[in-house]
């Protein structure tokens, strides 16, 4: 994407499809939601995140009570490169293990909370870029309002449970079928 309000936002290709969709009046809310879910999954499913999740799953599968759940969780995350997502996940797991919840029972709700944190951060990045574009004169107030509405509806439509399942299974393509076979949001439009 070379133009539009998100041109200065450093986005991976998965996020660029969402940026194109929220700028396109022909893109439906469902399409934008599917792009947001897919982008978030692809963004979060890194080797480092997969490594941490696999270790957590391996330890939770033992079925025995850990004597030091804090130590176990911290040891797993100490072996991983620090990322905002893993920091959020670690905090959520530690919070839940403080309530005498087993690691196995804590993983899904902790992962859901960490995913929700990432959804909020991604939404904020897109919204801030709209504001910057309006202040720079790149977008009109009406265009910003439309884009922000589509951004909000896209992130509200993210299927967190499916994102969680995709992360746990390592399936980057979990939302591929929701994207309409990989068609562009511009398909069928006449370019002038």
Secondary structure as UniProt FT lines:
FT   TURN            5..8
FT   HELIX           13..23
FT   TURN            25..26
FT   HELIX           29..44
FT   HELIX           47..60
FT   TURN            61..62
FT   HELIX           69..78
FT   HELIX           84..97
FT   TURN            98..100
FT   HELIX           103..135
FT   TURN            136..137
FT   HELIX           141..156
FT   HELIX           160..169
FT   TURN            172..175
FT   HELIX           176..179
FT   TURN            180..182
FT   TURN            185..188
//
